[in-house]
Amino acid sequence: MRVAATRAAAAAHPPSAFLLLLLLLGCASLAIGGAAMAGHVLGGVKENPAAANSAESDGLGRFAVDEHNRRENALLEFVRVVLF
């Protein structure tokens, strides 16, 4: 009986060892990927001169002002898109 119990316990370890190995590999790949991205800023502000004349930007600005006026009962007026 003791031999059978030892074999059953040994058979239970490979899945947990496999999961541990998988976790370590995942952490290593994240660390390597993070080092490769060092110095890059995601979602940073970029200047795009073409956006100032974009019909999509103007439409979005007009919509935002109209919604604000409707909700707040205000009288703001959309003039232009400003780049900063």
The first five atom37 places (N, CA, C, CB, O) and aatype in JSON, in Angstrom:
{
  "aatype": [12, 1, 19, 0, 0, 16, 1, 0, 0, 0, 0, 0, 8, 14, 14, 15, 0, 13, 10, 10, 10, 10, 10, 10, 10, 7, 4, 0, 15, 10, 0, 9, 7, 7, 0, 0, 12, 0, 7, 8, 19, 10, 7, 7, 19, 11, 6, 2, 14, 0, 0, 0, 2, 15, 0, 6, 15, 3, 7, 10, 7, 1, 13, 0, 19, 3, 6, 8, 2, 1, 1, 6, 2, 0, 10, 10, 6, 13, 19, 1, 19, 19, 10, 13],
  "atom_mask": [
    [1, 1, 1, 1, 1],
    [1, 1, 1, 1, 1],
    [1, 1, 1, 1, 1],
    [1, 1, 1, 1, 1],
    [1, 1, 1, 1, 1],
    [1, 1, 1, 1, 1],
    [1, 1, 1, 1, 1],
    [1, 1, 1, 1, 1],
    [1, 1, 1, 1, 1],
    [1, 1, 1, 1, 1],
    [1, 1, 1, 1, 1],
    [1, 1, 1, 1, 1],
    [1, 1, 1, 1, 1],
    [1, 1, 1, 1, 1],
    [1, 1, 1, 1, 1],
    [1, 1, 1, 1, 1],
    [1, 1, 1, 1, 1],
    [1, 1, 1, 1, 1],
    [1, 1, 1, 1, 1],
    [1, 1, 1, 1, 1],
    [1, 1, 1, 1, 1],
    [1, 1, 1, 1, 1],
    [1, 1, 1, 1, 1],
    [1, 1, 1, 1, 1],
    [1, 1, 1, 1, 1],
    [1, 1, 1, 0, 1],
    [1, 1, 1, 1, 1],
    [1, 1, 1, 1, 1],
    [1, 1, 1, 1, 1],
    [1, 1, 1, 1, 1],
    [1, 1, 1, 1, 1],
    [1, 1, 1, 1, 1],
    [1, 1, 1, 0, 1],
    [1, 1, 1, 0, 1],
    [1, 1, 1, 1, 1],
    [1, 1, 1, 1, 1],
    [1, 1, 1, 1, 1],
    [1, 1, 1, 1, 1],
    [1, 1, 1, 0, 1],
    [1, 1, 1, 1, 1],
    [1, 1, 1, 1, 1],
    [1, 1, 1, 1, 1],
    [1, 1, 1, 0, 1],
    [1, 1, 1, 0, 1],
    [1, 1, 1, 1, 1],
    [1, 1, 1, 1, 1],
    [1, 1, 1, 1, 1],
    [1, 1, 1, 1, 1],
    [1, 1, 1, 1, 1],
    [1, 1, 1, 1, 1],
    [1, 1, 1, 1, 1],
    [1, 1, 1, 1, 1],
    [1, 1, 1, 1, 1],
    [1, 1, 1, 1, 1],
    [1, 1, 1, 1, 1],
    [1, 1, 1, 1, 1],
    [1, 1, 1, 1, 1],
    [1, 1, 1, 1, 1],
    [1, 1, 1, 0, 1],
    [1, 1, 1, 1, 1],
    [1, 1, 1, 0, 1],
    [1, 1, 1, 1, 1],
    [1, 1, 1, 1, 1],
    [1, 1, 1, 1, 1],
    [1, 1, 1, 1, 1],
    [1, 1, 1, 1, 1],
    [1, 1, 1, 1, 1],
    [1, 1, 1, 1, 1],
    [1, 1, 1, 1, 1],
    [1, 1, 1, 1, 1],
    [1, 1, 1, 1, 1],
    [1, 1, 1, 1, 1],
    [1, 1, 1, 1, 1],
    [1, 1, 1, 1, 1],
    [1, 1, 1, 1, 1],
    [1, 1, 1, 1, 1],
    [1, 1, 1, 1, 1],
    [1, 1, 1, 1, 1],
    [1, 1, 1, 1, 1],
    [1, 1, 1, 1, 1],
    [1, 1, 1, 1, 1],
    [1, 1, 1, 1, 1],
    [1, 1, 1, 1, 1],
    [1, 1, 1, 1, 1]
  ],
  "atom_positions": [
    [[0.8, -1.19, 0.0], [0.0, 0.0, 0.0], [0.85, 1.26, 0.0], [-0.91, -0.01, 1.18], [0.51, 2.25, -0.65]],
    [[1.92, 1.22, 0.7], [2.74, 2.41, 0.79], [3.33, 2.78, -0.56], [3.85, 2.22, 1.82], [3.44, 3.96, -0.89]],
    [[3.71, 1.8, -1.36], [4.27, 2.04, -2.69], [3.22, 2.67, -3.59], [4.79, 0.74, -3.31], [3.52, 3.6, -4.33]],
    [[2.0, 2.18, -3.54], [0.92, 2.71, -4.37], [0.62, 4.16, -3.99], [-0.34, 1.86, -4.23], [0.35, 4.98, -4.86]],
    [[0.67, 4.47, -2.69], [0.39, 5.84, -2.25], [1.49, 6.78, -2.72], [0.26, 5.9, -0.72], [1.21, 7.92, -3.09]],
    [[2.74, 6.33, -2.72], [3.85, 7.15, -3.18], [3.73, 7.44, -4.66], [5.18, 6.48, -2.88], [3.98, 8.56, -5.11]],
    [[3.35, 6.44, -5.43], [3.2, 6.64, -6.87], [2.04, 7.59, -7.17], [2.98, 5.3, -7.59], [2.14, 8.4, -8.09]],
    [[0.97, 7.5, -6.42], [-0.17, 8.38, -6.64], [0.21, 9.82, -6.31], [-1.38, 7.94, -5.79], [-0.2, 10.75, -7.0]],
    [[0.98, 10.01, -5.25], [1.4, 11.35, -4.87], [2.37, 11.92, -5.91], [2.06, 11.35, -3.48], [2.31, 13.11, -6.21]],
    [[3.24, 11.09, -6.45], [4.18, 11.55, -7.46], [3.46, 11.92, -8.75], [5.24, 10.49, -7.74], [3.89, 12.83, -9.46]],
    [[2.38, 11.23, -9.06], [1.63, 11.52, -10.27], [0.9, 12.85, -10.16], [0.65, 10.4, -10.57], [0.58, 13.46, -11.18]],
    [[0.62, 13.32, -8.95], [-0.1, 14.58, -8.77], [0.82, 15.78, -8.95], [-0.73, 14.62, -7.39], [0.31, 16.88, -9.17]],
    [[2.11, 15.64, -8.87], [3.04, 16.76, -8.96], [3.31, 17.27, -10.37], [4.31, 16.37, -8.34], [3.49, 18.48, -10.52]],
    [[3.35, 16.45, -11.4], [3.67, 17.0, -12.72], [2.74, 18.1, -13.21], [3.66, 15.9, -13.7], [3.24, 19.06, -13.8]],
    [[1.43, 18.05, -13.01], [0.61, 19.17, -13.47], [0.95, 20.47, -12.75], [-0.86, 18.86, -13.28], [0.98, 21.53, -13.38]],
    [[1.2, 20.41, -11.43], [1.54, 21.64, -10.72], [2.92, 22.13, -11.13], [1.48, 21.41, -9.2], [3.15, 23.34, -11.21]],
    [[3.85, 21.21, -11.39], [5.17, 21.62, -11.87], [5.06, 22.24, -13.25], [6.13, 20.41, -11.89], [5.77, 23.2, -13.57]],
    [[4.19, 21.69, -14.07], [3.98, 22.24, -15.41], [3.39, 23.65, -15.32], [3.05, 21.32, -16.23], [3.79, 24.54, -16.07]],
    [[2.44, 23.84, -14.42], [1.84, 25.16, -14.25], [2.86, 26.17, -13.74], [0.65, 25.09, -13.3], [2.86, 27.33, -14.15]],
    [[3.72, 25.73, -12.84], [4.77, 26.61, -12.33], [5.73, 27.0, -13.45], [5.53, 25.94, -11.19], [6.13, 28.16, -13.56]],
    [[6.11, 26.04, -14.27], [7.0, 26.31, -15.4], [6.33, 27.28, -16.37], [7.38, 25.01, -16.12], [6.98, 28.19, -16.88]],
    [[5.06, 27.09, -16.62], [4.32, 27.96, -17.52], [4.25, 29.38, -16.96], [2.9, 27.41, -17.75], [4.38, 30.35, -17.71]],
    [[4.05, 29.5, -15.67], [4.02, 30.81, -15.02], [5.37, 31.5, -15.13], [3.62, 30.66, -13.56], [5.43, 32.7, -15.42]],
    [[6.45, 30.78, -14.89], [7.79, 31.36, -14.99], [8.1, 31.81, -16.41], [8.83, 30.36, -14.52], [8.7, 32.87, -16.61]],
    [[7.71, 31.01, -17.39], [7.94, 31.41, -18.78], [7.13, 32.65, -19.14], [7.59, 30.27, -19.73], [7.62, 33.52, -19.86]],
    [[5.92, 32.73, -18.64], [5.09, 33.91, -18.89], [5.69, 35.16, -18.28], [0.0, 0.0, 0.0], [5.7, 36.21, -18.91]],
    [[6.18, 35.05, -17.06], [6.82, 36.2, -16.4], [8.08, 36.62, -17.14], [7.15, 35.87, -14.95], [8.34, 37.82, -17.29]],
    [[8.85, 35.66, -17.6], [10.07, 35.98, -18.33], [9.75, 36.69, -19.64], [10.89, 34.71, -18.61], [10.44, 37.65, -20.01]],
    [[8.72, 36.25, -20.34], [8.38, 36.9, -21.6], [7.86, 38.31, -21.36], [7.33, 36.08, -22.36], [8.13, 39.2, -22.17]],
    [[7.13, 38.53, -20.27], [6.67, 39.88, -19.95], [7.85, 40.79, -19.61], [5.68, 39.85, -18.8], [7.87, 41.96, -19.98]],
    [[8.83, 40.25, -18.89], [10.0, 41.05, -18.53], [10.8, 41.42, -19.76], [10.88, 40.29, -17.54], [11.28, 42.55, -19.87]],
    [[10.95, 40.49, -20.68], [11.7, 40.77, -21.91], [10.94, 41.78, -22.76], [11.95, 39.47, -22.71], [11.54, 42.7, -23.32]],
    [[9.62, 41.62, -22.85], [8.81, 42.56, -23.62], [8.83, 43.95, -23.02], [0.0, 0.0, 0.0], [8.85, 44.94, -23.75]],
    [[8.83, 44.04, -21.69], [8.89, 45.33, -21.03], [10.22, 46.02, -21.27], [0.0, 0.0, 0.0], [10.27, 47.24, -21.42]],
    [[11.3, 45.25, -21.31], [12.61, 45.83, -21.58], [12.7, 46.33, -23.01], [13.72, 44.81, -21.3], [13.35, 47.33, -23.29]],
    [[12.04, 45.63, -23.93], [12.06, 46.05, -25.32], [11.28, 47.34, -25.52], [11.5, 44.95, -26.21], [11.6, 48.11, -26.42]],
    [[10.26, 47.58, -24.7], [9.43, 48.77, -24.84], [9.95, 49.95, -24.02], [8.02, 48.46, -24.43], [9.32, 51.01, -24.02]],
    [[11.07, 49.8, -23.34], [11.6, 50.88, -22.52], [11.87, 52.09, -23.38], [12.88, 50.43, -21.78], [12.46, 51.98, -24.46]],
    [[11.45, 53.24, -22.93], [11.66, 54.47, -23.67], [10.5, 54.84, -24.57], [0.0, 0.0, 0.0], [10.47, 55.95, -25.11]],
    [[9.54, 53.95, -24.76], [8.37, 54.24, -25.58], [7.19, 54.58, -24.67], [8.03, 53.04, -26.51], [6.94, 53.88, -23.69]],
    [[6.49, 55.63, -24.99], [5.32, 56.02, -24.21], [4.09, 55.71, -25.03], [5.38, 57.53, -23.83], [3.92, 56.22, -26.14]],
    [[3.22, 54.89, -24.49], [1.98, 54.56, -25.17], [0.93, 55.59, -24.81], [1.51, 53.14, -24.81], [0.79, 55.98, -23.65]],
    [[0.19, 56.02, -25.81], [-0.89, 56.97, -25.56], [-0.41, 58.38, -25.32], [0.0, 0.0, 0.0], [-1.16, 59.19, -24.77]],
    [[0.79, 58.7, -25.71], [1.31, 60.05, -25.52], [0.63, 61.04, -26.45], [0.0, 0.0, 0.0], [-0.01, 60.66, -27.43]],
    [[0.77, 62.31, -26.15], [0.18, 63.37, -26.96], [1.1, 63.62, -28.15], [-0.03, 64.68, -26.14], [2.3, 63.8, -28.0]],
    [[0.5, 63.64, -29.33], [1.25, 63.92, -30.55], [0.6, 65.08, -31.27], [1.32, 62.67, -31.47], [-0.62, 65.23, -31.25]],
    [[1.39, 65.89, -31.89], [0.85, 66.99, -32.67], [0.53, 66.48, -34.07], [1.85, 68.18, -32.73], [1.36, 65.87, -34.73]],
    [[-0.68, 66.74, -34.51], [-1.12, 66.33, -35.83], [-1.81, 67.53, -36.48], [-2.08, 65.09, -35.75], [-3.0, 67.75, -36.26]],
    [[-1.08, 68.3, -37.29], [-1.65, 69.5, -37.89], [-2.86, 69.22, -38.77], [-0.6, 70.21, -38.7], [-3.73, 70.08, -38.9]],
    [[-2.93, 68.05, -39.37], [-4.06, 67.73, -40.24], [-5.35, 67.58, -39.45], [-3.77, 66.46, -41.03], [-6.43, 67.72, -40.02]],
    [[-5.26, 67.29, -38.16], [-6.46, 67.08, -37.35], [-7.24, 68.37, -37.14], [-6.09, 66.48, -36.01], [-8.45, 68.33, -36.91]],
    [[-6.57, 69.52, -37.2], [-7.26, 70.79, -36.98], [-8.29, 71.05, -38.06], [-6.25, 71.93, -36.92], [-9.31, 71.69, -37.8]],
    [[-8.05, 70.59, -39.27], [-8.96, 70.84, -40.38], [-9.84, 69.64, -40.68], [-8.18, 71.21, -41.61], [-10.56, 69.63, -41.68]],
    [[-9.8, 68.65, -39.85], [-10.53, 67.43, -40.1], [-12.03, 67.63, -39.86], [-10.0, 66.3, -39.22], [-12.43, 68.2, -38.84]],
    [[-12.85, 67.17, -40.8], [-14.3, 67.26, -40.64], [-14.75, 66.39, -39.47], [-15.01, 66.82, -41.94], [-15.72, 66.72, -38.78]],
    [[-14.05, 65.29, -39.24], [-14.4, 64.42, -38.12], [-14.16, 65.14, -36.78], [-13.58, 63.12, -38.18], [-14.99, 65.05, -35.88]],
    [[-13.04, 65.84, -36.66], [-12.74, 66.58, -35.43], [-13.75, 67.7, -35.22], [-11.32, 67.16, -35.47], [-14.23, 67.91, -34.1]],
    [[-14.07, 68.41, -36.28], [-15.06, 69.48, -36.17], [-16.42, 68.93, -35.77], [-15.18, 70.25, -37.49], [-17.1, 69.48, -34.9]],
    [[-16.81, 67.83, -36.39], [-18.1, 67.23, -36.06], [-18.17, 66.76, -34.62], [0.0, 0.0, 0.0], [-19.18, 66.94, -33.95]],
    [[-17.08, 66.18, -34.15], [-17.03, 65.71, -32.76], [-17.1, 66.89, -31.8], [-15.76, 64.89, -32.52], [-17.78, 66.83, -30.78]],
    [[-16.38, 67.96, -32.12], [-16.41, 69.16, -31.28], [-17.8, 69.78, -31.24], [0.0, 0.0, 0.0], [-18.27, 70.17, -30.17]],
    [[-18.44, 69.88, -32.39], [-19.79, 70.45, -32.45], [-20.77, 69.58, -31.65], [-20.27, 70.57, -33.91], [-21.62, 70.1, -30.93]],
    [[-20.64, 68.28, -31.79], [-21.51, 67.37, -31.04], [-21.32, 67.55, -29.53], [-21.23, 65.9, -31.43], [-22.29, 67.6, -28.78]],
    [[-20.06, 67.65, -29.09], [-19.78, 67.79, -27.66], [-20.37, 69.09, -27.11], [-18.27, 67.76, -27.4], [-20.95, 69.1, -26.03]],
    [[-20.23, 70.17, -27.86], [-20.78, 71.46, -27.41], [-22.3, 71.41, -27.4], [-20.28, 72.61, -28.31], [-22.93, 71.9, -26.46]],
    [[-22.9, 70.83, -28.43], [-24.36, 70.73, -28.48], [-24.91, 69.9, -27.32], [-24.8, 70.12, -29.82], [-25.91, 70.25, -26.72]],
    [[-24.23, 68.78, -27.02], [-24.66, 67.94, -25.9], [-24.53, 68.68, -24.57], [-23.84, 66.63, -25.86], [-25.41, 68.59, -23.71]],
    [[-23.44, 69.42, -24.41], [-23.25, 70.19, -23.18], [-24.36, 71.24, -23.05], [-21.86, 70.88, -23.16], [-24.95, 71.39, -21.98]],
    [[-24.64, 71.94, -24.13], [-25.69, 72.96, -24.1], [-27.05, 72.35, -23.78], [-25.76, 73.7, -25.44], [-27.83, 72.93, -23.02]],
    [[-27.32, 71.19, -24.34], [-28.61, 70.54, -24.1], [-28.74, 70.09, -22.65], [-28.78, 69.34, -25.05], [-29.79, 70.28, -22.03]],
    [[-27.69, 69.5, -22.09], [-27.76, 68.96, -20.73], [-27.7, 70.05, -19.66], [-26.63, 67.97, -20.51], [-28.35, 69.94, -18.62]],
    [[-26.92, 71.08, -19.91], [-26.72, 72.12, -18.9], [-27.55, 73.37, -19.15], [-25.26, 72.5, -18.84], [-27.49, 74.33, -18.39]],
    [[-28.33, 73.37, -20.22], [-29.13, 74.53, -20.61], [-28.22, 75.75, -20.73], [-30.27, 74.79, -19.59], [-28.52, 76.82, -20.21]],
    [[-27.11, 75.57, -21.43], [-26.1, 76.62, -21.59], [-26.11, 77.12, -23.03], [-24.69, 76.09, -21.2], [-26.81, 76.58, -23.88]],
    [[-25.33, 78.15, -23.29], [-25.26, 78.73, -24.63], [-23.82, 78.83, -25.11], [-25.91, 80.11, -24.64], [-23.39, 79.88, -25.58]],
    [[-23.07, 77.74, -25.01], [-21.71, 77.74, -25.54], [-21.77, 77.65, -27.05], [-20.88, 76.56, -24.95], [-22.73, 77.13, -27.62]],
    [[-20.72, 78.16, -27.71], [-20.67, 78.14, -29.17], [-19.35, 77.5, -29.6], [-20.81, 79.57, -29.76], [-18.29, 77.88, -29.12]],
    [[-19.43, 76.53, -30.51], [-18.23, 75.89, -31.05], [-17.6, 76.84, -32.07], [-18.56, 74.51, -31.7], [-18.29, 77.34, -32.96]],
    [[-16.3, 77.09, -31.93], [-15.6, 77.98, -32.86], [-14.64, 77.2, -33.73], [-14.85, 79.08, -32.1], [-14.75, 77.22, -34.96]],
    [[-13.68, 76.49, -33.1], [-12.69, 75.74, -33.87], [-11.98, 74.74, -32.98], [-11.67, 76.69, -34.53], [-12.11, 74.79, -31.76]],
    [[-11.25, 73.84, -33.61], [-10.42, 72.87, -32.9], [-9.07, 73.52, -32.64], [-10.27, 71.54, -33.7], [-8.47, 74.09, -33.55]],
    [[-8.59, 73.43, -31.41], [-7.32, 74.04, -31.05], [-6.33, 72.93, -30.74], [-7.47, 74.99, -29.83], [-6.63, 72.02, -29.97]],
    [[-5.15, 72.99, -31.35], [-4.08, 72.03, -31.07], [-3.18, 72.59, -29.98], [-3.26, 71.7, -32.35], [-2.87, 73.78, -29.97]],
    [[-2.78, 71.72, -29.09], [-1.83, 72.15, -28.05], [-0.7, 71.19, -27.94], [-2.51, 72.28, -26.71], [0.19, 71.38, -27.12]]
  ]
}
